[in-house]
Amino acid sequence: MDSGLLGQALVNGILLGGLYALVALGFSLVWGVMNVINVSHGAFVMLGAFTTYWLFVGAGLDPFLGAALATVLMFALGYLLQKYVINLIVRAPIFMTLILTFGLNLVIVNLSIVAWTGDVRSITTGLSGHGVVVGPLIVPYLRAAALLVALLATLALFLFMDRTRTGSAIRATRMDLLAAEGVGIRIDYIYALTFAIGAALAGLAGGLISMTLPITPIMGLTYTGKAFVVTALGGLGNMAGALVGGLLLGVAETVGAALLGPGYQDAIGYALLVLILVVRPTGLLGRVGYA
Amino acid sequence: MSASVRHFASSLALVTALVLAACGGSAVPGRGAEGQTGGSATETLLIGAALPLTGDLAREGKQQKDGYDLWAETVNAKGGIPAGGKRYRVEMRYYDYKSDNTQAVKLVEKLITEDHAQFIFGPYGSGATLAASAVTDKYEVPMLSPSASSESVFQQGRRYLFGLLAPNALVGQASIDLLSTLPAPPQTVAIISRNDLFPKAVAQSIEAAARARGMEIVSFEEYPIGASDLSTPLLTAKARNPDVLVGTGYTNDLVLMTRQMKELRFNPKATVQTTGPTYASYTEALGADANYVISPTWWAPGLPYTDSGKLFGSAADYARLFQDKYKYEVDYAAAAAAGCGAVLQAAIEAAGTIDPVRVRDALATLEVNTFYGPIKFNEVGQNTGTGITIIQIQNGQQVPVAPPEAATGRLMYPMPEWDRR
């Protein structure tokens, strides 16, 4: 195997993995805190991507600003959805949360197809496709920038959860719902806020994806699937876990494809998932009982 | 195993089931079709079609439906189809198979047995058409397909299936023929194919044609459906330094492929891609990066075909009518869809009846000029009358560059390297 090819596959894996990590971050947070497996998470990614796309095409807004705006809009949408829809089933058995969010996913995706058609779209700016050459390796600017934003967002979430009172309240709610209620934490508010943060992170990820990959209204479910794998790999409700799991999945897909052939790309990701579940069911950085 | 881990594992199973279920779905009737009443028409001819109006193939399904509808409206506005002293007004009936081929088969059967559709227009793509053709043959109802081109679909001995698109083998041949007539023809070819029925069939037809012309295939890589990164197959191909890169897949894949070719500074002398560059959305998504890409296609608005004013007029007239009505650019699929109507109409007129068996026989021997092109079905029911056109994207426009009678521009070869654009 050509070492240049392997090196480039590693670079591409890290760049792709950064996006996977950001997608999984919000998914893992919502699952960990609220015990809701949000199947419509990928649909939020798609909405973030299209918000960024339309702001770019319609208003000529720079996609990085567009992605920031998409983050804010998705935060608001997430807050409202939790308050008026998800809240209905938040303490129901987990199967109900799957059915509700699955239905939500169908509604969002099909409304988007009706509104925007199923056409493939992509944001192409002057920077698209250009990159910096480091020895035998090429690092595309936009993918590198997307990775950087993903890392910063993870850091920001970590600081928020670790250093603020609200963050502590979210963590407390995750650890022990009754005790959190007992000390006066407004659970409804914490849930809405958590779901909103999850949606906002999905929106940001979508915005970054729209700059580097083709987007369509049906792209979401792929990302929900990736988020699920990443969460299982890294450990549930664990921010560092999402990052590690995302990078691991990205690298496994590209390097595995380079070694075994691109036909195995998806198989490798899922084989890794099965392996981790057998060897370390809590995920790489997960702790027993923390879920 | 602790409770939380078991919980986690059962959640995993549920999500997997739901994600799989998203690819399926159950049948509900689609919207009924329109079609204006046209003057003296006395009887109704019911034509049914199952289409993927929602799900992954919603875009393709909509385009095909628009083509069918435009034909139905046009023929009704011209007074319907005359046959045996009567005039038939066309009514279309659609069902949505939600991009699920097994549903397509059931809905085609429903159209024939419950709705009593007299003729069937095809679902989208080779897979669904192959599946549905078992049903149309069973009930002896002719089915015209505007989107199946794989030979395997037609080599099942079906008597009632006819396809407007030229066979895949011709797609490969036409692309390679064009390149091999260049003053300094390319010597080496790398192929990257989506691991999927149609993209792989086209990739293999290009491979066979290139070998027949003495070109060397330096790599043949397959990528999975829904791949979100194509850097590995691209790097493998790049390492072999091919003169031509052939990429097959759908618009989504090929937009990604071209984008990553630029990222990885992969500079073959020519890029041939199918199918994607013939859709306006490809050029819109990539902007100037789409330039110089070559694509074989079954039809383009610039072709010199005409039905002599009988129905739509010329290929360009059809493209204009389509654009005015639906506000987006027509491509080969939507043209072939309306072409199905034109061909059925010609066969009914030739047979002088709407009796399905006699119309089937008329189709088998039909030779007619339409806006889509000259139609003549071979012994397995594939149209070999209309040749393959090769387009190249030049300044964001699809320019026909071959065959000579259809060409409005010259092939730009070799294409400039990414850094020099």
Contacts between the chains, C-beta under 8 A, distances in Angstrom:
chain1	res1	chain2	res2	distance
A	2	B	239	5.9
A	4	B	239	7.7
A	5	B	232	7.7
A	5	B	235	4.9
A	5	B	236	6.7
A	5	B	239	6.2
A	8	B	231	6.7
A	8	B	235	5.6
A	8	B	264	7.4
A	9	B	231	6.7
A	9	B	232	5.6
A	9	B	235	7.0
A	12	B	229	6.1
A	12	B	231	4.3
A	12	B	232	7.7
A	16	B	228	6.9
A	16	B	229	5.3
A	37	B	11	5.7
A	37	B	14	7.7
A	37	B	15	6.1
A	39	B	15	6.8
A	39	B	18	6.0
A	39	B	19	7.9
A	94	B	7	7.4
A	94	B	11	6.1
A	94	B	14	7.7
A	95	B	14	6.6
A	98	B	11	7.8
A	98	B	14	5.4
A	98	B	15	6.9
A	98	B	18	6.1
A	102	B	18	5.1
A	102	B	22	7.7
A	105	B	22	7.7
A	106	B	22	7.7
A	110	B	54	5.9
A	113	B	54	6.7
A	113	B	58	5.1
A	117	B	58	7.6
A	117	B	59	5.7
A	117	B	62	7.0
A	118	B	56	7.7
A	118	B	57	7.7
A	118	B	58	4.3
A	118	B	59	3.4
A	118	B	60	7.9
A	118	B	62	7.6
A	119	B	59	5.8
A	119	B	281	4.3
A	120	B	251	4.4
A	120	B	252	4.8
A	120	B	255	5.8
A	120	B	281	5.3
A	120	B	282	7.4
A	120	B	285	5.9
A	121	B	281	6.8
A	121	B	284	7.1
A	121	B	285	5.5
A	122	B	255	5.5
A	122	B	259	7.1
A	122	B	285	3.8
A	122	B	286	6.7
A	124	B	285	6.8
A	124	B	286	5.8
A	124	B	287	4.2
A	124	B	288	8.0
A	124	B	289	6.4
A	128	B	259	6.9
A	128	B	262	7.5
A	128	B	287	7.9
A	128	B	289	7.0
A	129	B	259	6.0
A	129	B	262	3.2
A	129	B	263	5.3
A	129	B	289	6.1
A	129	B	418	7.1
A	130	B	262	7.8
A	130	B	263	8.0
A	131	B	263	5.8
A	138	B	263	6.6
A	138	B	264	5.9
A	138	B	265	6.4
A	140	B	263	4.3
A	143	B	263	7.5
A	212	B	259	7.8
A	213	B	228	6.3
A	213	B	256	6.3
A	213	B	259	7.9
A	214	B	251	7.7
A	214	B	252	5.1
A	214	B	255	4.2
A	214	B	256	5.4
A	214	B	259	7.7
A	214	B	285	6.2
A	216	B	252	6.3
A	218	B	55	7.4
A	218	B	56	5.6
A	218	B	58	7.9
A	221	B	19	6.1
A	221	B	22	5.6
A	222	B	226	5.9
A	222	B	228	6.9
A	224	B	15	7.9
A	224	B	19	7.1
A	225	B	19	5.7
A	228	B	12	7.4
A	228	B	15	5.6
A	232	B	8	7.6
A	232	B	12	6.7
A	236	B	8	6.8
A	253	B	229	6.7
A	254	B	229	5.8
A	254	B	231	6.4
A	254	B	232	5.9
A	257	B	229	7.8
A	257	B	232	4.1
A	257	B	233	7.8
A	258	B	232	4.8
A	258	B	235	7.4
A	258	B	236	7.8
A	261	B	221	7.3
A	261	B	222	7.5
A	262	B	221	5.8
A	262	B	222	6.5
A	262	B	223	4.3
A	262	B	224	7.0
A	262	B	227	7.0
A	262	B	230	7.5
A	262	B	232	5.1
A	262	B	233	4.7
A	263	B	195	5.7
A	263	B	222	5.0
A	263	B	223	6.9
A	263	B	224	5.9
A	264	B	224	7.9
A	265	B	223	7.0
A	265	B	224	5.4
A	265	B	227	6.0
A	265	B	229	7.6
A	265	B	232	7.8
A	266	B	224	5.1
A	266	B	226	7.4
A	266	B	227	7.9
A	277	B	9	7.0
A	277	B	12	7.5
A	281	B	1	7.0
A	281	B	5	4.6
A	281	B	8	7.0
A	281	B	9	7.2
A	282	B	5	6.6
A	282	B	8	8.0
A	288	B	2	5.6
A	288	B	4	7.0
A	288	B	5	7.2
A	289	B	2	6.5
A	289	B	4	5.8
A	290	B	4	7.6
A	291	B	4	4.3
A	291	B	5	7.7
A	291	B	7	7.0
A	291	B	8	5.8
